[in-house]
Amino acid sequence: MPINTEKYTQILAERHDKATLVAVSKTKPIEDIKALYDLGQRDFGENYVQELVDKYEQLPKDIRWHFIGHLQSNKIKYIAPFVHLIQGVDSLNLLKEINKQALKNNRLINCLLQVHIAQEETKFGFDSNELRQLPELDHFPNANICGLMGMASFTNNEDLIRKEFKHLFQLFSSLKQSNTVFANCQLPIASFGMSSDYKIAIQEGSNMVRIGSLLFGERN
């Protein structure tokens, strides 16, 4: 299925330059990614390590690759040399391993801490109390914490989605202003919103949205 260029143009207009668009290209072929790349898109999201590595090797090197899935600690080493942003750091152990692999590769790896805001138990992430109790982030000099990420409940209830996004943005704002372990972090990124709810997300303060099916069609 060809990419939806009309929808791509529409989304770019709707975000009013307030939100970075990450095109979720998982399971999609190289040709589709290249087609969107040729339109100017540079941020792409993948959630399978081997697929991400394969695509990195075949596509232009100025693409900013985002890992957006649940990442296992033993897989970080494969993407550490090139990944632009790891969205969804959901444990202290994962953060430690990212720092370790970044150090091995002599680079800084940008990370977002995933916050559990949804009602489903299957969603990963920290709660607000766990975030505030993290050890000093100076312990992870090569893992650059640059914001928060969250996913709303899988529901048609827009009021609930808006409430969850509002909670995440309030937490994001309070951490930026607090004297906790985040005091020396700039935390520029609040990443929430996907194909089904990105409009609500942008209204509630998201400055990074992850959109796949609207651009590429449903996943295979």
PyMOL commands that set and color helices and strands:
alter all, ss='L'
color gray80, all
select helices_A, chain A and resi 5-14+30-38+49-58+73-79+92-104+128-132+137-139+158-177+198-203+213-216
alter helices_A, ss='H'
color red, helices_A
select strands_A, chain A and resi 20-24+43-46+64-67+85-89+109-115+143-150+189-191+208-211
alter strands_A, ss='S'
color yellow, strands_A
deselect
rebuild
show_as cartoon
